[in-house]
Amino acid sequence: MDKLYTIGYEGADLTDFLDTLKRVGTNMLLDVRELPISRRKGFSKTALKEALAAVGIDYRHERQLGSPKTVRHQLREDWDYQRFFRDYDKHLSQQIGLLEQLTEEIEGSVALMCYEKDHTTCHRDSVVNELANMMDIEPIHLEVERKNGSRETRNKTYSHTS
């Protein structure tokens, strides 16, 4: 991997999402959702894979890097992000072999994708930090740009990195 990005599709339109990936030269999207399904049109696995292929971007789904159901459901109950990241990071520590394999197999500019717009409230932040440490590169966190060039803003409620 030459460049490592993260991106969330929360509130995004598929066309704007694809344009953002193309603008930065992404050649692979790495889907790190445990379940690659979405109520948002175009973001379920098959539809997304087809849309990405149409613009020359490869797709790869790694279920093992998703947030386990028990960890997600606990967060929905208590909104304790410290616990969420502690539990997710414990899960991620068991995926080191897969992460090492990814660093060897994937070339070019890669974007890790999950739902949350704010990477600091999403497990992909832990994944990208682990990959970046293994590869000694700095990750870049993308926001989907709308056609008019604006970005949606949202109040940050929690950051496990600060």
Backbone as ProteinMPNN parsed JSONL, in Angstrom:
{"seq_chain_A": "MDKLYTIGYEGADLTDFLDTLKRVGTNMLLDVRELPISRRKGFSKTALKEALAAVGIDYRHERQLGSPKTVRHQLREDWDYQRFFRDYDKHLSQQIGLLEQLTEEIEGSVALMCYEKDHTTCHRDSVVNELANMMDIEPIHLEVERKNGSRETRNKTYSHTS", "coords_chain_A": {"N_chain_A": [[0.844, -1.18, 0.0], [0.541, 2.138, -0.905], [-0.735, 4.505, -0.197], [-2.996, 5.219, 2.429], [-6.254, 5.441, 3.296], [-9.246, 6.462, 5.099], [-12.798, 6.225, 5.044], [-16.168, 7.16, 5.542], [-19.609, 6.447, 4.889], [-21.853, 7.631, 5.889], [-24.676, 9.591, 5.548], [-23.99, 10.156, 2.925], [-24.165, 10.478, -0.637], [-24.096, 8.077, -3.228], [-22.813, 8.716, -5.681], [-21.309, 11.015, -5.024], [-19.674, 9.865, -3.09], [-18.184, 7.991, -4.616], [-16.918, 9.806, -6.352], [-15.288, 11.175, -4.531], [-13.49, 9.144, -3.772], [-12.282, 8.639, -6.268], [-11.105, 11.123, -6.776], [-8.916, 11.217, -5.028], [-7.397, 9.191, -5.984], [-7.836, 6.494, -5.317], [-7.431, 2.996, -5.577], [-8.424, 0.72, -4.492], [-11.116, -0.315, -2.454], [-11.475, -1.162, 0.819], [-13.659, -2.868, 2.59], [-14.643, -2.76, 5.815], [-16.777, -3.528, 7.342], [-18.609, -5.692, 9.459], [-20.962, -6.856, 8.574], [-21.759, -6.461, 5.354], [-24.008, -4.802, 4.522], [-26.591, -2.393, 3.825], [-29.007, 0.139, 4.464], [-28.893, 2.353, 3.005], [-29.06, 3.354, -0.265], [-27.13, 1.705, -2.689], [-24.937, 1.035, -1.139], [-24.731, -1.54, -0.16], [-23.04, -4.699, -0.305], [-22.938, -6.071, -2.997], [-24.057, -4.163, -4.811], [-22.393, -1.979, -4.273], [-19.868, -2.999, -4.937], [-20.203, -3.354, -7.7], [-20.671, -0.68, -8.529], [-18.237, 0.495, -7.817], [-16.482, -0.965, -9.482], [-17.291, -0.001, -11.948], [-16.095, 2.475, -12.008], [-13.465, 1.876, -11.954], [-12.332, 0.957, -9.536], [-11.231, -1.429, -7.25], [-12.796, -3.854, -5.075], [-12.867, -5.129, -1.788], [-13.923, -7.187, 0.784], [-13.559, -7.595, 4.228], [-14.649, -9.378, 6.592], [-13.757, -10.194, 9.126], [-12.537, -7.995, 10.177], [-14.528, -6.381, 10.941], [-16.677, -4.851, 13.41], [-17.54, -6.881, 16.045], [-20.799, -8.301, 16.671], [-21.612, -8.412, 19.407], [-20.029, -6.418, 20.544], [-20.833, -4.117, 19.137], [-23.56, -4.038, 19.892], [-23.371, -3.674, 22.656], [-22.348, -1.074, 22.737], [-24.547, 0.321, 21.73], [-26.246, 0.044, 23.859], [-24.974, 1.278, 26.114], [-23.489, 3.48, 25.231], [-20.791, 3.839, 25.702], [-17.914, 4.718, 24.654], [-15.248, 4.33, 25.313], [-15.218, 1.759, 26.397], [-16.174, 0.428, 24.123], [-14.038, 0.777, 22.225], [-11.966, -0.441, 23.653], [-12.924, -3.092, 23.819], [-13.195, -3.641, 21.068], [-10.548, -3.313, 20.175], [-9.32, -5.411, 21.495], [-10.488, -7.549, 20.115], [-9.417, -6.929, 17.575], [-6.722, -7.404, 18.021], [-6.547, -10.081, 17.723], [-6.549, -10.385, 15.053], [-4.182, -9.923, 13.765], [-2.609, -11.482, 12.012], [-4.184, -11.476, 9.687], [-4.136, -8.732, 9.101], [-1.398, -8.399, 8.565], [-1.222, -10.0, 6.297], [-2.822, -8.5, 4.534], [-1.23, -6.214, 4.221], [0.745, -7.249, 2.646], [-0.566, -8.204, 0.362], [-2.158, -6.176, -0.823], [-1.909, -3.484, -3.034], [-1.039, -0.092, -3.917], [-3.296, 2.701, -3.598], [-5.391, 2.652, -0.911], [-8.624, 2.623, 0.511], [-10.194, 2.383, 3.589], [-13.401, 1.44, 4.514], [-16.342, 2.158, 6.356], [-19.484, 2.694, 7.996], [-19.795, 5.072, 9.693], [-19.414, 8.561, 9.609], [-17.602, 10.128, 11.069], [-14.46, 9.271, 11.761], [-13.305, 8.914, 14.253], [-15.186, 7.835, 15.881], [-15.558, 5.325, 15.06], [-14.798, 1.889, 14.472], [-13.024, 1.533, 12.368], [-11.0, 3.311, 12.676], [-9.259, 2.183, 14.544], [-8.43, -0.026, 13.037], [-7.167, 1.185, 10.791], [-5.125, 2.573, 12.074], [-3.568, 0.484, 13.111], [-2.764, -0.822, 10.725], [-1.362, 1.308, 9.524], [0.747, 1.654, 11.346], [2.068, -0.789, 10.988], [2.967, -0.457, 8.395], [4.336, 1.857, 8.413], [3.28, 4.37, 7.552], [1.325, 7.383, 7.176], [-2.063, 7.603, 7.88], [-4.864, 8.936, 6.021], [-7.792, 10.678, 6.567], [-10.744, 10.733, 4.963], [-13.476, 12.86, 3.961], [-16.647, 12.661, 2.534], [-17.2, 14.584, -0.258], [-19.666, 16.808, -1.318], [-21.387, 17.404, -4.436], [-21.43, 20.162, -4.825], [-19.15, 20.9, -3.596], [-19.159, 21.253, -0.871], [-18.923, 20.09, 2.525], [-20.576, 17.954, 4.804], [-21.178, 18.815, 8.185], [-20.765, 17.708, 11.538], [-21.444, 17.559, 14.958], [-18.877, 16.513, 17.039], [-18.983, 13.807, 19.18], [-17.415, 12.123, 20.655], [-14.036, 11.156, 21.016], [-11.676, 8.752, 20.636], [-9.08, 9.08, 20.179], [-8.078, 11.386, 21.171]], "CA_chain_A": [[0.0, 0.0, 0.0], [1.269, 3.399, -0.973], [-1.509, 5.471, 0.581], [-4.008, 4.571, 3.248], [-7.331, 6.369, 3.617], [-10.495, 5.94, 5.655], [-13.962, 6.972, 4.587], [-17.47, 6.69, 5.991], [-20.646, 6.85, 3.928], [-22.999, 8.189, 6.61], [-25.198, 10.816, 4.944], [-23.403, 10.387, 1.601], [-24.739, 10.028, -1.889], [-23.142, 7.154, -3.844], [-22.015, 9.41, -6.702], [-20.329, 11.851, -4.322], [-18.756, 8.929, -2.449], [-17.277, 7.498, -5.66], [-16.113, 10.943, -6.812], [-14.276, 11.438, -3.503], [-12.466, 8.099, -3.906], [-11.553, 8.856, -7.528], [-10.324, 12.359, -6.651], [-7.648, 10.963, -4.329], [-6.665, 8.127, -6.674], [-8.016, 5.184, -4.682], [-7.607, 1.876, -6.503], [-9.123, -0.363, -3.8], [-11.897, -0.033, -1.267], [-11.476, -2.271, 1.76], [-14.873, -2.771, 3.389], [-14.358, -3.355, 7.122], [-18.021, -3.788, 8.077], [-18.825, -7.119, 9.67], [-22.048, -7.212, 7.667], [-21.707, -5.457, 4.285], [-25.348, -4.46, 4.065], [-26.928, -1.026, 4.182], [-30.296, 0.665, 4.019], [-28.581, 3.452, 2.097], [-28.986, 2.831, -1.625], [-25.833, 1.606, -3.334], [-23.837, 0.738, -0.226], [-24.645, -2.961, 0.166], [-21.863, -5.307, -0.931], [-22.986, -6.311, -4.435], [-24.262, -2.892, -5.511], [-21.193, -1.164, -4.095], [-18.807, -3.618, -5.729], [-20.478, -3.039, -9.106], [-20.466, 0.758, -8.736], [-16.79, 0.734, -7.753], [-15.884, -1.533, -10.7], [-17.628, 0.882, -13.063], [-15.178, 3.626, -12.006], [-12.088, 1.377, -11.914], [-11.851, 0.731, -8.17], [-11.46, -2.786, -6.771], [-13.514, -3.974, -3.805], [-12.547, -6.293, -0.973], [-14.603, -7.181, 2.076], [-12.901, -8.388, 5.269], [-15.604, -9.505, 7.692], [-13.065, -10.359, 10.407], [-12.134, -6.682, 10.682], [-15.726, -5.689, 11.4], [-16.947, -4.826, 14.846], [-18.43, -7.992, 16.373], [-22.166, -7.968, 17.083], [-21.701, -8.158, 20.847], [-19.372, -5.136, 20.81], [-21.741, -3.083, 18.607], [-24.785, -3.973, 20.69], [-23.025, -3.083, 23.956], [-22.25, 0.37, 22.526], [-25.922, 0.842, 21.603], [-26.874, 0.044, 25.191], [-24.367, 2.17, 27.11], [-22.801, 4.598, 24.58], [-19.48, 3.95, 26.329], [-16.943, 4.548, 23.576], [-14.004, 3.772, 25.845], [-15.427, 0.313, 26.434], [-16.273, -0.036, 22.736], [-12.703, 0.651, 21.621], [-11.217, -1.443, 24.405], [-13.401, -4.404, 23.376], [-12.862, -3.844, 19.656], [-9.098, -3.475, 20.048], [-9.032, -6.79, 21.918], [-10.842, -8.358, 18.942], [-8.468, -6.641, 16.5], [-5.429, -8.019, 18.354], [-6.614, -11.465, 17.251], [-6.588, -10.338, 13.583], [-2.885, -9.427, 13.305], [-2.21, -12.262, 10.845], [-4.93, -10.954, 8.539], [-3.606, -7.403, 8.79], [-0.099, -8.595, 7.909], [-1.524, -10.52, 4.955], [-3.31, -7.376, 3.74], [-0.103, -5.338, 3.863], [1.513, -7.916, 1.594], [-1.372, -8.474, -0.828], [-2.813, -5.016, -1.424], [-0.989, -2.463, -3.535], [-1.639, 1.165, -4.357], [-4.005, 3.567, -2.657], [-6.482, 1.874, -0.348], [-9.51, 3.316, 1.454], [-10.977, 1.537, 4.481], [-14.738, 1.997, 4.598], [-17.411, 1.713, 7.234], [-20.62, 3.621, 7.927], [-19.679, 6.339, 10.413], [-18.718, 9.677, 8.961], [-16.506, 10.538, 11.949], [-13.592, 8.104, 11.965], [-12.931, 8.738, 15.653], [-16.243, 7.089, 16.567], [-15.721, 4.097, 14.273], [-13.734, 0.903, 14.649], [-12.031, 1.602, 11.29], [-9.876, 4.096, 13.174], [-8.324, 1.214, 15.124], [-7.879, -0.834, 11.944], [-6.233, 1.977, 9.988], [-3.938, 2.877, 12.88], [-2.753, -0.726, 13.164], [-2.143, -0.985, 9.402], [-0.405, 2.397, 9.328], [1.926, 1.339, 12.152], [2.772, -1.9, 10.337], [3.543, -0.022, 7.122], [5.036, 3.122, 8.659], [2.72, 5.461, 6.762], [0.328, 8.185, 7.875], [-3.38, 7.487, 7.243], [-5.594, 10.158, 5.696], [-9.214, 10.461, 6.804], [-11.52, 11.459, 3.963], [-14.891, 13.169, 4.108], [-17.292, 12.688, 1.229], [-17.526, 15.933, -0.703], [-20.865, 16.914, -2.14], [-21.144, 17.96, -5.776], [-21.18, 21.602, -4.756], [-17.863, 21.11, -2.941], [-19.275, 21.396, 0.58], [-18.886, 18.887, 3.344], [-21.492, 18.014, 5.943], [-20.491, 18.869, 9.472], [-21.504, 17.056, 12.617], [-20.777, 17.736, 16.239], [-18.162, 15.329, 17.5], [-19.429, 13.454, 20.519], [-16.402, 11.361, 21.367], [-12.841, 10.829, 20.263], [-10.803, 7.869, 21.412], [-7.695, 9.399, 19.822], [-7.607, 12.623, 21.811]], "C_chain_A": [[0.885, 1.237, 0.0], [0.598, 4.477, -0.127], [-2.636, 4.729, 1.261], [-5.007, 5.629, 3.71], [-8.402, 5.662, 4.45], [-11.613, 6.819, 5.136], [-15.219, 6.33, 5.164], [-18.533, 7.201, 5.035], [-21.9, 7.404, 4.593], [-23.416, 9.511, 5.966], [-24.733, 11.074, 3.523], [-24.274, 9.851, 0.473], [-23.674, 9.153, -2.571], [-22.249, 7.853, -4.87], [-20.94, 10.272, -6.055], [-19.267, 10.99, -3.646], [-17.716, 8.436, -3.465], [-16.363, 8.611, -6.174], [-14.994, 11.265, -5.823], [-13.139, 10.42, -3.609], [-11.631, 8.297, -5.164], [-10.631, 10.07, -7.423], [-8.967, 12.123, -5.992], [-6.862, 9.8, -4.935], [-6.746, 6.759, -6.028], [-8.15, 4.103, -5.744], [-8.254, 0.664, -5.832], [-9.879, 0.186, -2.602], [-11.903, -1.291, -0.419], [-12.632, -2.052, 2.732], [-14.629, -3.497, 4.707], [-15.614, -3.464, 7.988], [-18.134, -5.295, 8.287], [-19.892, -7.623, 8.695], [-22.126, -6.14, 6.577], [-23.081, -5.18, 3.666], [-25.653, -3.041, 4.524], [-28.33, -0.7, 3.707], [-30.093, 1.812, 3.037], [-28.321, 2.876, 0.715], [-27.56, 2.876, -2.176], [-24.695, 1.162, -2.444], [-23.838, -0.685, 0.32], [-23.59, -3.588, -0.738], [-21.927, -5.411, -2.456], [-23.127, -5.011, -5.22], [-23.013, -2.014, -5.433], [-20.04, -1.7, -4.94], [-18.979, -3.288, -7.213], [-20.231, -1.567, -9.414], [-18.979, 1.106, -8.726], [-16.106, 0.229, -9.013], [-16.124, -0.621, -11.896], [-16.721, 2.111, -13.137], [-13.723, 3.192, -11.808], [-11.498, 1.172, -10.537], [-12.214, -0.689, -7.753], [-12.139, -2.756, -5.408], [-13.064, -5.245, -3.101], [-13.245, -6.136, 0.366], [-13.844, -8.091, 3.035], [-13.778, -8.382, 6.509], [-14.918, -9.546, 9.055], [-12.618, -9.03, 11.004], [-13.328, -5.85, 11.142], [-15.856, -5.73, 12.905], [-17.927, -5.954, 15.165], [-19.776, -7.524, 16.93], [-22.254, -7.627, 18.568], [-21.097, -6.797, 21.212], [-20.258, -3.983, 20.334], [-22.967, -2.919, 19.492], [-24.529, -3.387, 22.077], [-22.932, -1.568, 23.829], [-23.64, 0.991, 22.412], [-26.626, 0.917, 22.955], [-26.3, 1.122, 26.107], [-23.654, 3.397, 26.537], [-21.427, 4.877, 25.197], [-18.412, 3.657, 25.267], [-15.605, 4.01, 24.082], [-14.103, 2.254, 25.913], [-15.459, -0.25, 25.018], [-14.888, -0.24, 22.129], [-11.824, -0.345, 22.365], [-11.614, -2.854, 23.941], [-13.044, -4.671, 21.912], [-11.357, -4.078, 19.484], [-8.647, -4.864, 20.507], [-9.346, -7.752, 20.772], [-9.8, -8.175, 17.831], [-7.112, -7.292, 16.77], [-5.382, -9.484, 17.92], [-6.61, -11.547, 15.728], [-5.247, -9.887, 12.981], [-2.408, -10.18, 12.065], [-2.906, -11.774, 9.585], [-4.404, -9.584, 8.141], [-2.253, -7.504, 8.088], [-0.283, -9.097, 6.484], [-1.983, -9.382, 4.034], [-2.167, -6.459, 3.317], [0.745, -5.938, 2.747], [0.738, -8.026, 0.285], [-1.891, -7.238, -1.549], [-1.775, -3.968, -1.8], [-1.754, -1.198, -3.89], [-2.267, 1.956, -3.23], [-5.286, 2.881, -2.208], [-7.287, 2.74, 0.618], [-10.275, 2.286, 2.266], [-12.333, 2.203, 4.69], [-15.584, 1.324, 5.661], [-18.49, 2.782, 7.159], [-20.319, 5.003, 8.492], [-18.865, 7.371, 9.66], [-17.464, 10.07, 9.754], [-15.65, 9.316, 12.298], [-13.253, 7.867, 13.431], [-14.008, 8.025, 16.463], [-16.504, 5.762, 15.87], [-14.526, 3.173, 14.482], [-12.684, 0.961, 13.543], [-10.823, 2.433, 11.697], [-8.82, 3.182, 13.795], [-7.648, 0.393, 14.038], [-6.83, -0.043, 11.177], [-4.977, 2.321, 10.787], [-3.009, 1.669, 12.972], [-2.035, -0.953, 11.833], [-1.066, 0.081, 9.164], [0.876, 2.153, 10.128], [2.744, 0.225, 11.514], [3.539, -1.438, 9.097], [4.346, 1.27, 7.242], [4.595, 4.212, 7.679], [1.644, 6.166, 7.573], [-1.024, 8.041, 7.169], [-4.007, 8.866, 7.018], [-7.083, 9.848, 5.824], [-10.02, 11.359, 5.868], [-12.929, 11.76, 4.452], [-15.472, 13.216, 2.709], [-17.661, 14.123, 0.9], [-18.764, 15.884, -1.578], [-20.516, 17.562, -3.473], [-20.84, 19.449, -5.747], [-19.892, 21.936, -4.003], [-17.938, 21.238, -1.431], [-19.167, 20.041, 1.254], [-19.919, 19.054, 4.441], [-20.656, 18.118, 7.21], [-21.387, 18.235, 10.516], [-20.736, 17.301, 13.899], [-20.119, 16.439, 16.652], [-18.578, 15.044, 18.936], [-18.369, 12.732, 21.328], [-15.205, 11.167, 20.451], [-11.962, 9.946, 21.124], [-9.338, 8.166, 21.125], [-7.199, 10.669, 20.49], [-7.584, 12.507, 23.305]], "O_chain_A": [[1.828, 1.365, 0.781], [1.26, 5.253, 0.562], [-3.162, 3.744, 0.742], [-4.657, 6.577, 4.414], [-8.459, 4.434, 4.5], [-11.413, 7.994, 4.828], [-15.316, 5.106, 5.26], [-18.378, 8.266, 4.438], [-22.907, 7.624, 3.921], [-22.612, 10.436, 5.851], [-25.051, 12.122, 2.961], [-25.018, 8.885, 0.64], [-22.484, 9.459, -2.498], [-21.046, 7.598, -4.913], [-19.788, 10.262, -6.489], [-18.09, 11.352, -3.632], [-16.515, 8.464, -3.197], [-15.175, 8.386, -6.403], [-13.879, 11.59, -6.23], [-11.966, 10.786, -3.543], [-10.41, 8.14, -5.132], [-9.507, 10.045, -7.923], [-7.98, 12.761, -6.358], [-5.782, 9.463, -4.452], [-5.83, 5.949, -6.17], [-8.898, 4.269, -6.708], [-8.596, -0.308, -6.505], [-9.379, 1.018, -1.845], [-12.291, -2.362, -0.886], [-12.585, -1.166, 3.585], [-14.431, -4.712, 4.719], [-15.528, -3.489, 9.216], [-17.796, -6.079, 7.4], [-19.741, -8.677, 8.076], [-22.526, -5.011, 6.863], [-23.278, -5.307, 2.458], [-25.061, -2.544, 5.482], [-28.784, -1.2, 2.678], [-31.019, 2.194, 2.321], [-27.461, 2.011, 0.547], [-26.884, 3.904, -2.143], [-23.589, 0.932, -2.933], [-23.021, -1.007, 1.183], [-23.288, -3.064, -1.81], [-21.049, -4.886, -3.14], [-22.398, -4.785, -6.186], [-22.629, -1.382, -6.417], [-19.323, -0.931, -5.581], [-18.005, -2.977, -7.899], [-19.645, -1.239, -10.446], [-18.52, 1.915, -9.532], [-15.242, 0.913, -9.563], [-15.258, -0.485, -12.76], [-16.588, 2.721, -14.197], [-12.853, 4.019, -11.53], [-10.277, 1.209, -10.38], [-13.365, -1.105, -7.884], [-12.066, -1.763, -4.683], [-12.9, -6.295, -3.723], [-13.167, -5.085, 1.002], [-13.521, -9.228, 2.692], [-13.667, -7.502, 7.364], [-15.435, -8.998, 10.029], [-12.349, -8.947, 12.202], [-13.162, -4.75, 11.668], [-15.225, -6.541, 13.582], [-19.028, -5.984, 14.616], [-19.867, -6.481, 17.576], [-22.907, -6.651, 18.94], [-21.608, -6.108, 22.095], [-20.417, -2.987, 21.04], [-23.368, -1.798, 19.807], [-25.381, -2.679, 22.616], [-23.387, -0.847, 24.717], [-23.879, 2.075, 22.944], [-27.5, 1.759, 23.162], [-27.051, 1.807, 26.801], [-23.252, 4.275, 27.3], [-20.964, 6.018, 25.209], [-18.059, 2.504, 25.02], [-14.905, 3.308, 23.352], [-13.171, 1.548, 25.528], [-14.846, -1.281, 24.742], [-14.596, -1.304, 21.582], [-11.01, -1.027, 21.742], [-10.753, -3.701, 23.701], [-12.642, -5.779, 21.555], [-10.95, -4.954, 18.721], [-7.695, -5.421, 19.961], [-8.566, -8.661, 20.489], [-9.356, -9.15, 17.224], [-6.425, -7.691, 15.83], [-4.304, -10.058, 17.769], [-6.662, -12.64, 15.165], [-5.192, -9.512, 11.81], [-1.854, -9.566, 11.153], [-2.281, -11.67, 8.529], [-4.243, -9.308, 6.952], [-1.993, -6.779, 7.128], [0.422, -8.665, 5.571], [-1.568, -9.318, 2.877], [-2.139, -5.982, 2.183], [1.388, -5.21, 1.99], [1.331, -7.948, -0.79], [-2.046, -7.258, -2.77], [-0.896, -3.615, -1.014], [-2.961, -1.231, -4.132], [-1.84, 1.893, -2.078], [-6.156, 2.569, -3.021], [-6.731, 3.483, 1.426], [-10.932, 1.412, 1.702], [-12.404, 3.39, 5.005], [-15.551, 0.107, 5.843], [-18.404, 3.686, 6.328], [-20.568, 6.006, 7.824], [-17.781, 7.091, 9.148], [-16.404, 10.311, 9.177], [-16.082, 8.439, 13.046], [-12.946, 6.739, 13.817], [-13.769, 7.65, 17.611], [-17.552, 5.147, 16.069], [-13.393, 3.625, 14.646], [-11.563, 0.491, 13.742], [-9.741, 2.278, 11.13], [-7.623, 3.387, 13.594], [-6.444, 0.141, 14.099], [-5.729, -0.538, 10.937], [-3.88, 2.354, 10.229], [-1.789, 1.821, 12.916], [-0.839, -1.242, 11.812], [0.014, -0.224, 8.658], [1.972, 2.42, 9.635], [3.974, 0.285, 11.5], [4.613, -1.953, 8.788], [4.962, 1.717, 6.274], [5.421, 4.884, 7.061], [1.116, 5.613, 8.538], [-1.122, 8.33, 5.977], [-3.713, 9.826, 7.731], [-7.572, 8.872, 5.256], [-9.979, 12.585, 5.973], [-13.5, 11.016, 5.251], [-14.849, 13.757, 1.795], [-18.344, 14.795, 1.672], [-18.892, 15.033, -2.459], [-19.468, 18.192, -3.612], [-20.066, 19.938, -6.569], [-19.577, 23.108, -3.793], [-16.905, 21.324, -0.766], [-19.305, 18.993, 0.622], [-20.12, 20.155, 4.952], [-19.556, 17.569, 7.287], [-22.611, 18.228, 10.388], [-19.506, 17.252, 13.912], [-20.746, 15.38, 16.616], [-18.532, 15.923, 19.796], [-18.419, 12.73, 22.558], [-15.362, 11.03, 19.238], [-11.549, 10.342, 22.214], [-8.45, 7.581, 21.745], [-6.017, 10.998, 20.388], [-7.213, 13.459, 23.993]]}, "name": "protein", "num_of_chains": 1, "seq": "MDKLYTIGYEGADLTDFLDTLKRVGTNMLLDVRELPISRRKGFSKTALKEALAAVGIDYRHERQLGSPKTVRHQLREDWDYQRFFRDYDKHLSQQIGLLEQLTEEIEGSVALMCYEKDHTTCHRDSVVNELANMMDIEPIHLEVERKNGSRETRNKTYSHTS"}
